[in-house]
Amino acid sequence: MRWAAVLIVAGLCGVSLGQYDEDEDLAWLQYYMRQSRLSSYNYMPYYEDENTPYVYSYLPAPDAEAGPGPEPQESPSRECPQECDCPPNFSAAMYCDTRNLRYLPFVPSRMKYVYFQNNQITSVQEGAFDNATELEWLALHNNQITSEKMGKRVFAKLKNLERLYMNNNNLTKMPGPLPRSLRELHLSYNQISKVPSNALEGLENLTALYLSHNQIFEMGASLKGLKSLILADLSYNHLRKVPDGLPIALEQLYLEYNHINAVPDDYFRVSPKLLYVRMSHNSLTNQGLSTNTFNSSSILELDLSYNRLQKIPRVSTNLENLYLQGNQINEFSISSFCTVVDVMNYSRLQVLRLDGNEIKRNAVPPDAPLCLRRATIIEI
């Protein structure tokens, strides 16, 4: 049997966003989902907070209730800082983005969505949002904010905040304390070096954590209590070991471009919903892996490319895509895919990348077609 030598790009679904009851929230959520781009896995990882244009349209909101009193009331849409725009047909949003601002304007109390991205803001003073306690979305990405110039309890009163965007700034420390209501935390492209064990404490609603492109060398057990976390992006950092204690709800784990050389036995089994694991461009060796490290029945896509593996690690028969290119593998071990090879026992593997190794094409064992009967792509 001739094995194809063309790689089919495997699509990767993004994290689904939560549902909301209020009309305003639902309208914005629908718009956000329409604008989100679906990513394809082409070995140039794309992340939600990487070069993503934040485009917002003005959608109509429910009519605001008139204030009490006999005197005529000023329209809420007019109560807006002169540096910003507050569209009258969506009075809960304030747009201050891309205006060369060096400071944070006053935020009216009615605001739920405020956008300060693409400015030159360097500080977030204490009490900056104390008046706007109903905030749900706060966009501060693409600025010059430093940890030294952030108020210690600047987010303390934001009990409804669900999305915080602070990627592409100059943070050296994790901001906090963070509201327990957070669902998404975007901190990629900063200079954070450590995530203390209590940095994410109490964030039981957090579903997506973006910490890629930082200088993190230690995570400890900071992820352990995030019982709702679905996606954790820790790629492009300086991690030498995997984080302790993965969350039970985790589905996507990105650890590529670190310095990890070992993974504990049964590490992934505490996350029975885990689907996608990317650990390419690390320092993994077979000595740093146990026999069943990656033999997790839930994982559908596993990327171990560009490491130092000399043998194919054992994987579950449910695995569909396995990327091992750029290692030092010198043999094709069919037992890595099938412990028993017969008509009833076979691997669900569809894509296998082994190119850029020391293995030869004629090393494929004769029982490989029976074990890998579903494979459409095998690259050697």
DOTORTOR-410890 format. One record per residue: z, x, y of N, C-alpha, C in turn; residue number from 1. Coordinates in steps of 0.05 Angstrom, whole numbers. Example, Ala and Ser with C-alpha at 12.3 -4.5 7.8 and 13.67 -1.06 7.14 Angstrom:
<rs>
    n.pz    n.px    n.py   ca.pz   ca.px   ca.py    c.pz    c.px    c.py   nr
     156     264    -114     156     246     -90     156     264     -66    1
     142     257     -45     143     273     -21     157     258       1    2
</rs>
This chain:
<rs>
    n.pz    n.px    n.py   ca.pz   ca.px   ca.py    c.pz    c.px    c.py   nr
       0      17     -24       0       0       0       0      18      25    1
     -17      11      44     -18      26      69       2      14      88    2
      17      31     101      37      22     120      26      25     148    3
      28       4     164      18       4     191      32      24     208    4
      19      34     228      30      55     246      31      46     275    5
      34      21     278      35      10     305      61      -4     309    6
      75       2     331     101     -11     336      97     -37     351    7
     110     -58     340     110     -83     354     135     -85     370    8
     132     -90     395     156     -92     413     173    -116     405    9
     198    -112     401     216    -133     393     229    -145     418   10
     226    -172     422     237    -185     445     267    -188     443   11
     280    -187     466     309    -189     466     317    -211     486   12
     330    -231     476     338    -253     493     362    -245     510   13
     362    -255     535     384    -250     553     407    -269     547   14
     429    -263     560     453    -280     557     448    -307     570   15
     453    -328     556     450    -354     568     472    -360     587   16
     465    -371     610     485    -377     630     499    -403     624   17
     524    -405     633     540    -428     627     531    -453     642   18
     540    -476     633     533    -501     645     554    -509     666   19
     545    -523     686     563    -531     708     560    -561     713   20
     581    -572     723     581    -601     727     571    -610     754   21
     578    -595     775     570    -603     802     540    -600     807   22
     529    -619     823     501    -619     828     491    -593     840   23
     506    -583     860     498    -559     874     496    -536     854   24
     517    -533     837     517    -511     818     494    -513     798   25
     489    -538     789     467    -542     770     441    -535     781   26
     436    -543     806     410    -536     819     406    -506     821   27
     427    -492     830     425    -463     832     422    -450     805   28
     436    -460     785     434    -449     759     406    -452     747   29
     393    -475     751     366    -480     742     347    -461     756   30
     351    -457     782     333    -439     796     336    -411     786   31
     361    -402     782     366    -375     773     353    -370     746   32
     354    -389     728     343    -386     702     312    -385     703   33
     300    -400     722     271    -399     725     262    -372     735   34
     278    -360     752     271    -334     764     276    -310     746   35
     295    -313     727     302    -291     710     278    -282     693   36
     273    -256     691     251    -246     675     261    -240     647   37
     245    -248     627     251    -242     600     243    -213     594   38
     260    -198     582     255    -170     577     244    -166     549   39
     227    -147     545     218    -139     519     227    -111     513   40
     235    -106     489     246     -80     482     223     -60     477   41
     219     -42     496     197     -23     494     207       6     497   42
     233      10     490     245      36     491     249      45     520   43
     244      29     539     252      33     566     270      10     574   44
     295      11     567     313     -12     569     313     -24     597   45
     311     -50     598     313     -65     623     339     -81     623   46
     353     -80     645     378     -94     647     377    -114     670   47
     393    -134     669     391    -156     689     396    -145     717   48
     414    -125     719     421    -116     746     405     -91     755   49
     384     -84     739     368     -61     746     342     -68     759   50
     341     -62     785     317     -68     801     309     -97     800   51
     328    -115     798     322    -143     797     321    -155     825   52
     300    -168     833     299    -180     859     317    -205     860   53
     334    -206     879     351    -230     882     338    -248     902   54
     325    -269     892     310    -287     909     324    -314     907   55
     329    -326     929     343    -352     929     328    -372     946   56
     324    -395     936     310    -416     951     331    -436     962   57
     323    -450     982     341    -469     994     338    -496     980   58
     357    -503     965     356    -529     950     375    -549     963   59
     367    -574     963     384    -594     975     410    -597     961   60
     431    -602     977     458    -606     966     467    -635     972   61
     486    -645     957     497    -672     963     507    -674     992   62
     505    -697    1003     514    -701    1030     543    -696    1033   63
     551    -681    1054     579    -675    1058     593    -699    1070   64
     617    -702    1062     632    -725    1073     639    -720    1102   65
     637    -741    1118     643    -738    1147     673    -734    1151   66
     680    -716    1170     708    -711    1176     721    -734    1190   67
     747    -737    1187     762    -759    1199     763    -755    1229   68
     770    -777    1244     774    -775    1273     751    -788    1288   69
     757    -799    1312     737    -813    1327     717    -795    1341   70
     725    -769    1345     707    -751    1360     684    -743    1343   71
     660    -740    1355     636    -730    1340     642    -702    1329   72
     634    -698    1304     639    -673    1291     614    -656    1291   73
     618    -630    1295     595    -612    1294     585    -609    1266   74
     559    -609    1263     546    -607    1236     556    -581    1222   75
     564    -583    1197     573    -559    1182     552    -537    1182   76
     526    -544    1182     505    -524    1181     505    -506    1205   77
     518    -515    1227     518    -500    1252     541    -480    1252   78
     561    -484    1235     584    -466    1234     576    -442    1217   79
     563    -422    1230     552    -400    1216     552    -375    1233   80
     560    -352    1222     559    -327    1238     531    -322    1249   81
     529    -312    1273     503    -308    1286     486    -287    1271   82
     499    -270    1255     484    -250    1240     471    -261    1215   83
     477    -286    1208     469    -296    1182     453    -323    1186   84
     444    -333    1163     430    -359    1163     446    -377    1144   85
     451    -401    1152     463    -422    1136     445    -446    1136   86
     428    -449    1117     409    -471    1117     422    -498    1117   87
     413    -516    1134     426    -543    1136     423    -559    1111   88
     402    -554    1095     399    -570    1070     414    -558    1046   89
     428    -536    1051     446    -525    1030     469    -512    1044   90
     488    -528    1053     509    -520    1071     529    -502    1058   91
     529    -499    1032     549    -482    1018     540    -453    1015   92
     516    -446    1025     506    -419    1022     503    -405    1049   93
     508    -379    1049     505    -363    1073     490    -338    1066   94
     468    -333    1081     450    -311    1075     453    -290    1097   95
     463    -267    1089     467    -245    1108     453    -220    1096   96
     435    -223    1078     423    -201    1065     400    -188    1081   97
     397    -161    1077     375    -146    1089     374    -149    1119   98
     396    -144    1132     398    -146    1161     410    -122    1174   99
     411    -100    1159     422     -75    1170     451     -77    1179  100
     466     -94    1166     494     -98    1173     511     -75    1164  101
     531     -68    1180     550     -47    1173     578     -58    1168  102
     581     -84    1170     607     -97    1167     603    -124    1154  103
     625    -137    1145     624    -163    1134     630    -184    1156  104
     611    -202    1161     617    -224    1180     638    -243    1169  105
     647    -260    1187     666    -281    1179     653    -301    1160  106
     667    -309    1140     656    -328    1120     670    -355    1124  107
     655    -375    1132     667    -402    1135     679    -413    1109  108
     698    -430    1111     713    -439    1088     697    -456    1069  109
     675    -468    1078     660    -486    1061     641    -471    1042  110
     638    -445    1045     618    -430    1030     626    -426    1001  111
     605    -429     984     608    -423     955     591    -400     947  112
     569    -395     961     550    -374     954     544    -357     979  113
     552    -332     978     547    -315    1001     532    -290     992  114
     513    -281    1008     495    -259    1001     495    -238    1022  115
     506    -214    1016     508    -192    1034     492    -168    1024  116
     475    -172    1004     461    -149     991     441    -136    1010  117
     433    -111    1004     413     -96    1018     420     -92    1047  118
     445     -83    1052     453     -76    1079     465     -47    1078  119
     481     -40    1098     493     -14    1099     524     -17    1102  120
     534     -37    1089     563     -43    1090     578     -21    1074  121
     599     -10    1086     614      12    1074     642       3    1065  122
     652     -19    1076     679     -27    1070     681     -57    1066  123
     701     -65    1051     708     -93    1048     738     -95    1055  124
     744    -104    1079     771    -103    1089     789    -124    1076  125
     814    -118    1075     834    -136    1064     832    -163    1078  126
     832    -185    1063     831    -211    1075     803    -220    1083  127
     782    -205    1075     755    -212    1083     747    -240    1073  128
     757    -249    1051     749    -274    1039     772    -294    1037  129
     794    -288    1051     817    -306    1049     812    -334    1059  130
     793    -337    1077     786    -363    1088     767    -378    1070  131
     752    -364    1053     732    -376    1036     741    -376    1007  132
     761    -391    1001     773    -390     975     757    -405     954  133
     736    -419     962     719    -434     943     695    -418     934  134
     693    -393     941     670    -377     934     666    -377     903  135
     640    -379     895     632    -378     867     614    -354     861  136
     596    -349     880     578    -326     878     582    -308     902  137
     585    -282     897     589    -262     918     571    -238     912  138
     551    -235     929     531    -214     926     535    -191     946  139
     544    -168     937     549    -145     954     533    -121     944  140
     513    -125     927     499    -103     916     480     -89     936  141
     473     -65     929     455     -49     947     467     -45     974  142
     491     -35     975     505     -27    1000     516       1     997  143
     535       8    1013     547      35    1012     578      33    1010  144
     587      13     996     616       7     994     629      29     977  145
     651      39     987     667      59     972     694      47     963  146
     705      58     942     731      48     932     753      52     952  147
     752      74     968     772      80     987     773      59    1010  148
     751      46    1015     749      27    1037     748      -2    1027  149
     760      -7    1004     762     -34     993     791     -43     994  150
     796     -67    1004     823     -78    1004     833     -80     976  151
     859     -74     972     870     -74     945     871    -102     932  152
     873    -123     948     874    -150     937     853    -168     951  153
     829    -156     955     808    -170     970     798    -195     955  154
     800    -195     929     790    -218     913     813    -236     903  155
     837    -231     912     861    -244     901     860    -274     904  156
     849    -285     926     850    -314     931     825    -328     922  157
     806    -314     909     781    -326     901     784    -337     872  158
     798    -359     870     804    -371     844     781    -383     829  159
     758    -387     844     735    -400     831     711    -380     829  160
     715    -355     836     692    -336     835     683    -332     806  161
     656    -336     802     645    -333     776     626    -310     773  162
     612    -302     795     593    -280     793     598    -261     816  163
     603    -235     810     608    -215     829     588    -193     825  164
     571    -188     846     551    -167     845     559    -145     864  165
     566    -121     852     572     -98     867     557     -73     857  166
     535     -78     843     519     -56     833     505     -42     856  167
     498     -17     851     485       0     872     502       3     897  168
     526      13     893     544      20     915     555      48     909  169
     577      56     922     589      82     919     617      81     908  170
     622      61     890     648      58     879     655      80     859  171
     679      90     861     688     111     842     710     100     824  172
     720      76     830     740      63     814     733      34     809  173
     744      22     788     740      -6     783     754     -22     805  174
     740     -42     816     753     -59     836     774     -77     823  175
     793     -86     838     813    -103     826     837    -106     843  176
     854    -126     836     851    -143     812     828    -163     815  177
     816    -170     793     793    -188     794     802    -216     786  178
     788    -236     797     795    -264     791     790    -271     761  179
     809    -286     750     807    -293     722     783    -312     717  180
     772    -323     738     750    -342     735     723    -328     731  181
     721    -302     733     696    -288     732     681    -292     705  182
     655    -297     708     638    -299     684     619    -276     682  183
     611    -265     705     593    -242     705     603    -221     724  184
     604    -196     716     612    -174     733     591    -152     732  185
     579    -147     755     557    -128     758     567    -103     774  186
     570     -81     759     579     -56     772     562     -32     765  187
     537     -37     756     519     -15     749     512       1     774  188
     503      26     768     494      44     790     515      49     811  189
     539      57     801     560      66     819     569      94     809  190
     593     102     816     603     129     808     630     126     794  191
     634     104     780     659      99     766     662     118     743  192
     685     131     740     689     151     719     707     141     697  193
     723     121     702     742     112     682     747      83     685  194
     751      69     662     758      41     662     786      39     649  195
     807      36     665     834      34     654     837      10     636  196
     855      12     618     859      -9     598     865     -36     610  197
     877     -36     634     884     -62     647     864     -70     668  198
     842     -56     671     823     -61     692     810     -89     689  199
     806     -98     665     793    -124     660     813    -144     647  200
     838    -139     651     859    -155     639     858    -184     650  201
     860    -203     632     860    -231     641     833    -244     645  202
     811    -229     642     785    -240     646     774    -254     621  203
     788    -275     613     781    -288     588     756    -305     590  204
     745    -309     614     721    -324     618     696    -307     621  205
     700    -280     622     678    -262     627     659    -262     603  206
     633    -267     609     613    -267     588     594    -243     589  207
     591    -231     613     572    -209     616     584    -187     633  208
     584    -162     623     595    -140     637     574    -118     639  209
     566    -111     664     546     -90     668     559     -66     681  210
     560     -44     666     572     -19     676     554       5     671  211
     528       0     668     509      22     662     506      40     687  212
     496      64     682     490      83     703     514      89     721  213
     536      95     708     560     105     721     566     133     710  214
     591     141     713     600     167     702     624     163     684  215
     625     141     670     648     133     654     650     152     630  216
     673     164     626     679     181     603     700     168     585  217
     712     147     594     733     134     578     735     104     583  218
     735      89     561     737      60     563     763      50     551  219
     775      65     533     799      57     520     795      30     506  220
     815      12     509     814     -14     497     810     -36     518  221
     796     -29     539     792     -47     562     776     -72     554  222
     760     -71     533     744     -94     525     758    -113     506  223
     780    -104     496     793    -118     473     801    -147     480  224
     811    -152     504     820    -179     510     799    -198     522  225
     774    -189     522     753    -205     534     741    -224     513  226
     755    -245     507     749    -261     483     723    -277     487  227
     712    -279     511     687    -294     516     663    -275     520  228
     668    -249     519     646    -230     526     624    -231     506  229
     600    -235     516     576    -236     499     559    -211     502  230
     558    -200     526     541    -177     531     558    -155     545  231
     556    -130     534     569    -107     546     549     -85     548  232
     542     -78     573     523     -56     578     538     -32     589  233
     541     -12     572     555      13     579     537      37     577  234
     511      32     578     491      53     575     491      72     599  235
     479      96     595     477     116     616     503     123     629  236
     522     132     612     548     141     621     555     167     607  237
     580     175     606     589     200     594     609     195     571  238
     606     172     558     625     165     536     621     184     512  239
     644     194     502     644     211     478     653     196     453  240
     664     172     457     672     155     435     667     126     442  241
     664     110     422     659      81     427     684      68     437  242
     681      46     453     705      32     463     722      22     439  243
     748      21     443     766      11     423     766     -20     423  244
     764     -32     400     768     -61     397     746     -77     411  245
     724     -82     397     703     -99     408     712    -129     408  246
     703    -144     428     710    -173     430     697    -188     406  247
     710    -209     399     701    -225     376     675    -240     381  248
     670    -247     406     646    -263     413     622    -246     420  249
     625    -220     419     603    -202     429     578    -205     412  250
     555    -207     427     529    -209     414     511    -185     420  251
     514    -173     444     497    -151     452     514    -128     461  252
     509    -104     450     524     -80     457     505     -58     463  253
     505     -48     487     486     -26     496     503      -1     502  254
     498      20     486     513      45     489     494      69     490  255
     469      64     494     450      86     494     454     105     518  256
     445     130     515     447     151     535     477     156     541  257
     492     163     521     519     172     524     522     198     507  258
     546     205     500     551     230     484     567     223     459  259
     563     200     448     579     190     425     570     205     399  260
     588     215     384     581     230     359     592     217     334  261
     608     196     337     619     183     313     625     154     318  262
     625     138     297     631     109     298     650     103     275  263
     674      92     280     693      87     259     682      67     238  264
     694      69     214     686      50     193     694      22     200  265
     677       3     194     682     -26     199     684     -32     229  266
     674     -14     246     676     -18     275     663     -44     284  267
     641     -51     273     626     -74     283     634    -100     270  268
     650     -99     249     656    -123     234     676    -141     248  269
     690    -131     269     708    -148     284     692    -167     303  270
     666    -162     305     649    -179     322     628    -192     304  271
     635    -214     291     617    -227     271     592    -239     282  272
     590    -241     309     567    -252     322     548    -231     333  273
     554    -206     329     539    -184     341     510    -184     330  274
     491    -184     348     463    -185     340     447    -160     347  275
     453    -148     370     437    -126     380     455    -102     387  276
     450     -79     374     465     -55     379     445     -33     387  277
     449     -21     410     432       1     419     449      26     423  278
     444      47     407     459      72     410     440      96     410  279
     416      92     420     397     114     422     407     135     442  280
     396     159     439     402     181     457     431     187     459  281
     444     190     436     472     199     434     472     224     417  282
     495     230     405     498     254     388     508     247     360  283
     499     224     350     508     214     324     498     232     301  284
     516     238     283     509     252     258     519     236     234  285
     508     242     211     517     228     187     546     234     181  286
     556     257     189     584     264     184     603     247     201  287
     592     236     223     609     219     241     607     190     234  288
     593     183     212     590     156     203     600     152     175  289
     613     129     169     620     123     142     597     110     128  290
     600     105     103     578      93      87     569      66      98  291
     588      49     107     581      22     115     584      17     145  292
     583      38     161     587      34     189     569      13     201  293
     543      14     194     523      -5     205     515     -26     185  294
     530     -29     163     524     -49     143     538     -76     151  295
     531     -86     174     542    -111     184     521    -133     181  296
     528    -155     168     509    -176     162     498    -190     186  297
     512    -189     209     503    -204     233     481    -189     249  298
     481    -163     248     463    -147     265     434    -151     257  299
     418    -158     277     389    -162     272     372    -139     283  300
     382    -125     303     367    -103     315     386     -79     319  301
     379     -56     308     395     -32     310     378      -9     319  302
     386       4     342     371      26     353     389      51     351  303
     381      69     333     395      95     330     376     118     336  304
     355     113     351     335     134     356     346     156     373  305
     334     180     370     341     203     386     371     210     384  306
     380     214     359     406     224     353     403     248     335  307
     422     254     318     421     278     301     424     270     271  308
     415     247     264     418     237     237     399     252     218  309
     409     259     194     393     272     174     386     253     151  310
     400     231     149     395     212     129     394     184     141  311
     380     166     128     379     138     137     406     125     131  312
     421     115     150     446     102     144     442      75     130  313
     461      68     114     459      42     100     462      19     120  314
     444      -1     117     443     -24     134     443     -49     118  315
     449     -71     131     450     -97     118     422    -106     111  316
     419    -122      90     393    -133      83     384    -154     103  317
     402    -163     121     394    -182     142     382    -169     166  318
     384    -143     168     373    -128     191     342    -132     193  319
     332    -137     217     304    -142     221     289    -119     235  320
     302    -105     252     289     -83     267     307     -59     267  321
     297     -36     257     312     -11     256     296      11     268  322
     307      24     289     294      46     303     309      72     298  323
     295      91     284     307     116     277     289     140     286  324
     270     135     302     253     157     310     268     178     326  325
     258     203     324     270     225     340     296     235     328  326
     300     233     302     324     244     289     316     268     272  327
     332     275     252     326     298     235     325     289     206  328
     317     264     201     316     252     174     295     265     158  329
     302     273     133     282     287     116     277     273      89  330
     288     250      85     283     235      61     282     205      66  331
     267     191      49     265     162      51     282     150      28  332
     307     142      34     325     132      14     324     102      13  333
     312      90      -8     309      62     -10     336      48     -13  334
     357      63     -22     383      51     -26     396      45       2  335
     386      56      23     396      49      50     390      21      57  336
     369      10      45     360     -18      51     367     -37      29  337
     365     -29       4     370     -47     -19     387     -33     -40  338
     410     -43     -46     427     -31     -67     416     -38     -94  339
     403     -62     -96     390     -70    -120     361     -78    -113  340
     342     -68    -128     314     -74    -122     302     -91    -144  341
     298    -117    -138     285    -134    -157     273    -158    -142  342
     263    -178    -156     249    -200    -143     267    -216    -125  343
     293    -218    -132     311    -234    -116     326    -219     -94  344
     326    -193     -96     341    -177     -77     322    -159     -60  345
     321    -164     -34     303    -149     -17     313    -150      11  346
     302    -132      27     310    -130      55     293    -148      73  347
     306    -158      94     291    -175     114     279    -158     136  348
     279    -132     133     269    -114     153     240    -119     159  349
     234    -121     185     206    -125     194     194    -101     208  350
     210     -87     223     201     -63     237     219     -39     231  351
     207     -17     223     221       8     216     207      31     230  352
     222      45     247     211      69     261     224      94     249  353
     208     111     237     217     136     227     201     160     237  354
     184     155     257     167     176     267     184     196     283  355
     175     221     285     190     241     299     213     252     283  356
     212     249     257     232     261     239     219     282     222  357
     234     292     202     224     312     184     213     301     157  358
     213     275     156     204     261     132     173     260     131  359
     162     262     106     133     261     102     125     234      92  360
      99     228      97      89     202      89      90     198      59  361
      85     219      43      85     216      14     113     214       3  362
     134     214      20     161     213      11     170     184       6  363
     153     165      12     160     136       8     161     131     -22  364
     184     121     -32     187     116     -61     170      93     -70  365
     162      92     -95     145      71    -105     156      43    -104  366
     183      40    -104     195      14    -103     200       4     -75  367
     191      19     -55     194      11     -27     180     -15     -21  368
     155     -20     -30     142     -46     -24     158     -70     -34  369
     172     -67     -56     187     -90     -67     212     -95     -50  370
     225     -73     -42     250     -76     -26     243     -85       3  371
     222     -73      14     215     -78      42     190     -96      43  372
     191    -117      28     167    -135      26     161    -150      51  373
     181    -153      69     176    -167      94     168    -149     117  374
     168    -123     112     162    -104     134     132    -106     141  375
     128    -109     167     100    -109     177      94     -83     191  376
     114     -69     200     110     -43     214     129     -23     202  377
     118      -1     192     133      22     184     119      46     195  378
     132      60     213     121      83     227     134     108     217  379
     118     126     205     129     151     194     114     174     208  380
</rs>
